Amino acid sequence: MPTIKFTKLFINGKFVDSISGKTFETIDPRTEEAITRVAEGDKEDIDLAVKAAREAFDNGPWPRLSGFVCTVHF
């Protein structure tokens, strides 16, 4: 069984649980067995993620980075 590293939402540079606390199972299609449970994002989580992304774009380095730099780092 693979080791699952990320089971939370990634918002504003941090891994966080969903606001509602809801999760869902991730299923291995080969065996149909549950691998793990992951955070289930909904509207409130999306709103937070969009707000964080807008803040990072407006006030962070993103709009000034070259495409090459973004490709190398991400």
C-alpha positions in Angstrom: 0.0 0.0 0.0 1.4 3.4 -0.9 2.2 6.0 1.8 -0.2 8.9 1.5 1.5 12.2 2.3 -1.2 14.8 1.6 -4.7 14.3 3.0 -5.6 17.9 3.7 -6.4 21.0 1.6 -3.5 23.3 0.6 -4.6 26.8 1.3 -2.5 29.9 1.8 0.7 27.9 2.0 -0.5 25.4 4.6 -2.1 22.0 4.7 -5.5 22.4 6.5 -8.6 20.4 7.3 -11.8 21.4 5.5 -13.9 24.0 7.4 -16.7 21.5 7.7 -14.4 18.7 8.8 -15.9 16.5 6.1 -13.7 13.9 4.4 -14.1 11.2 1.7 -12.4 7.9 1.0 -9.9 7.6 -1.8 -10.3 4.2 -3.5 -7.5 2.1 -5.2 -9.2 1.3 -8.6 -7.1 -1.8 -8.9 -8.2 -3.4 -5.6 -11.3 -1.3 -4.9 -10.0 -0.9 -1.3 -9.9 2.3 0.6 -6.5 3.9 0.6 -7.1 6.8 2.9 -9.5 9.6 3.8 -8.9 13.1 2.4 -10.4 16.5 3.2 -13.5 17.4 1.3 -13.5 21.0 0.4 -16.7 23.0 -0.2 -17.7 26.6 -0.9 -16.2 28.1 2.2 -12.9 26.3 1.6 -12.9 27.5 -2.1 -13.6 31.1 -1.0 -10.6 30.9 1.4 -8.4 29.5 -1.3 -9.4 32.1 -3.8 -8.9 34.9 -1.3 -5.4 33.6 -0.5 -4.6 33.2 -4.2 -5.8 36.7 -5.0 -3.7 38.2 -2.1 -0.6 36.2 -3.2 -1.0 37.5 -6.8 -1.8 41.1 -5.9 0.9 41.5 -3.1 3.3 38.6 -3.7 6.1 38.1 -6.3 3.9 36.0 -8.7 3.1 38.7 -11.3 6.7 39.8 -11.5 8.2 36.3 -11.9 9.2 35.0 -15.4 7.6 31.9 -16.8 11.0 30.2 -16.6 11.4 30.9 -12.9 7.9 29.5 -12.1 8.6 26.4 -14.2 11.9 25.7 -12.4 10.4 26.2 -8.9 7.1 24.5 -9.5 
